Amino acid sequence: MVLAGSTAVKDSSATKKRDREERDRLVRHGILAATGDSKLLKFTRDHEFTSASRAAGIIKDDNASGPQLWIEIKSGKSLKDFLSPSS
C-alpha cells in the first residue's frame, strides 16, 4: 500500500520500464498527479499494488526489486529480511 501524499519520480532516464503501462494508467485515473515540483508526481489517494516490486518500480520510474528496496525505518531491515526465514 502506498499512501496518499507519497511521491514518485516523474521521469527517470531508464529506457526499458516494465511498469510503464501501469504507471500511465495511474496518471490517467488521477491516482498519480503532477506536483509543484517538476521532478515529482504525487499519489492523490492510497493505492494498493499487486506486488512490492511493482510499487517500487512505479515510484522510481524504473525496474526495481521491492523486497530489496522497501526498508522499515525503525529496524533498517528490508522487506526481503522480513520475508526470509530466520537463520
C-alpha positions in Angstrom: 0.0 0.0 0.0 1.3 3.4 -1.0 -0.3 6.2 1.0 -1.9 9.4 -0.4 0.7 12.2 -0.4 3.6 9.9 -1.2 5.7 10.9 -4.2 7.1 9.2 -7.2 9.9 10.2 -9.7 8.2 11.9 -12.7 10.6 10.7 -15.3 13.8 8.7 -14.9 16.4 8.1 -17.5 15.7 4.3 -17.7 14.8 3.2 -21.2 13.0 0.0 -20.5 10.4 0.3 -17.8 8.3 -2.9 -17.2 5.7 -1.0 -15.2 5.3 2.0 -17.6 1.8 0.9 -18.8 0.5 0.7 -15.2 2.1 4.0 -14.3 0.5 5.7 -17.2 -2.9 4.2 -16.2 -2.4 5.6 -12.6 -1.8 9.1 -14.1 -4.8 8.8 -16.5 -7.1 7.9 -13.5 -5.7 10.7 -11.3 -4.1 8.4 -8.8 -0.7 9.9 -9.6 -0.7 13.6 -10.4 1.7 16.4 -11.1 3.0 18.5 -8.1 4.6 21.9 -7.9 8.0 20.1 -8.3 8.7 19.4 -11.9 10.6 16.2 -10.9 7.8 14.5 -8.9 4.3 13.1 -9.1 2.1 12.6 -6.0 -0.3 9.9 -5.0 -3.7 11.6 -4.6 -5.2 8.7 -2.7 -4.0 5.5 -1.1 -3.2 2.8 -3.7 -2.7 -0.9 -3.2 -0.3 -2.6 -5.6 -0.2 -6.2 -6.6 3.5 -6.5 -5.6 6.2 -4.7 -3.7 8.3 -4.6 -6.9 5.5 -3.0 -8.9 5.1 -0.3 -6.3 8.9 0.3 -6.2 9.2 0.4 -10.0 6.3 2.9 -10.4 7.7 5.1 -7.6 11.3 5.0 -9.1 10.0 5.1 -12.7 12.5 2.2 -13.3 12.6 -1.5 -12.9 13.0 -2.4 -9.2 13.1 -5.2 -6.6 10.6 -4.2 -4.0 11.8 -6.8 -1.4 15.3 -5.2 -1.5 14.2 -1.6 -1.7 11.4 -1.3 0.8 13.1 -0.7 4.2 11.5 -0.4 7.6 12.9 2.8 9.1 13.0 1.7 12.8 14.9 -1.5 12.2 16.7 -0.8 9.0 15.5 -4.2 7.7 14.4 -4.7 4.1 11.2 -6.4 3.2 13.4 -9.2 2.0 14.8 -9.6 5.5 11.3 -9.9 6.9 10.3 -12.5 4.2 13.4 -14.7 4.6 13.3 -17.5 7.2 15.4 -16.7 10.3 18.8 -18.1 10.3 
